[in-house]
Amino acid sequence: MSRRSSTAGGVLDRVYQDLDLVGGTLLGATASPDAGVTDQQWRAVGDWLLLAERVGAERMFFVDEDPVLVLSTLAPDATREDILEVYRRTWCLARPRCLFLAIGEDLHVYALTEPPARDDGAGLGEPLQILERTAEVSDVLAAFHRERIESGVAFETAAFTGDDRRADEQLLRDVRAATDALINGGLSRRAAHTLRGGACLLTAASP
C-alpha cells in the first residue's frame, strides 16, 4: 500500500489551494519538528502530527488546535481493503471529522462518523463525494472551503449531525458499560465512578 503517488499528491495540492486550506492551519504529518512547523505549533499540536505520521497521513487541518481534516493518499491501484485500512486508522484517531483520500487522480471524501468494518472492504461506507476532475475542486467541494470549516458550517449537514458513532463517543460508551459491569460485579458505585473518571481524563488528555 503506497502512501503517496505523484498524481495523488497533485490532487491534494489543488485541494490545499482551491479550498484555501493553506490560509489556515494546514500542517504536514511529521514525527518531529521541522521547517514547516513552528515551535509554538509543535507544542500545541505536535502529538497530533506524530499520530498523523504514524497512520500514514500526509497533512492535517486544524481549527483552534483541534484536528478536523485528515488528508491522505493511496496509489491508483489501491484495493478496497487498502481504502478500508486508511479509513480504520483515521477513524481511530477519534477527533477528526473528515478524511480526504486521494487515490491516483481521484479524491474520495469520507465523514468519519461510522465505525469501520472489522473484516474486509465490504462494510466501508460510501464517500460523501468522489472527485474525478481536479479542475472541479472549487465547485464540487465548495462545502469544505476553509471559511466553512473554520465556522463549523461544513459539519452541519446530515452526514455529520449523527456522529455519535465516532471513535471518541464509542469509547465513552464503552467506559460507561465497564462502569456498570464493575458495579454489578460488587464494586461500590463510588469506586466504580472514580475509575471511570480516571479513564475519561485519560481519554480527554490523549489524542
Secondary structure, DSSP 8 states (H G I E B T S, - for coil): --S--HHHHHHHHHHHHHTTGGGSEEEE--SS--TTS-HHHHHHHHHHHHHHHHTT-SEEEEETTEEEEEEEEE-TT--HHHHHHHHHHHHTT-S--EEEEEETTEEEEEETTS---SSSGGG----SEEE--GGGHHHHTGGG-HHHHHHTGGG-SHHHHT-TTSHHHHHHHHHHHHHHHHHHTT--HHHHHHHHHHHHHHHHH--
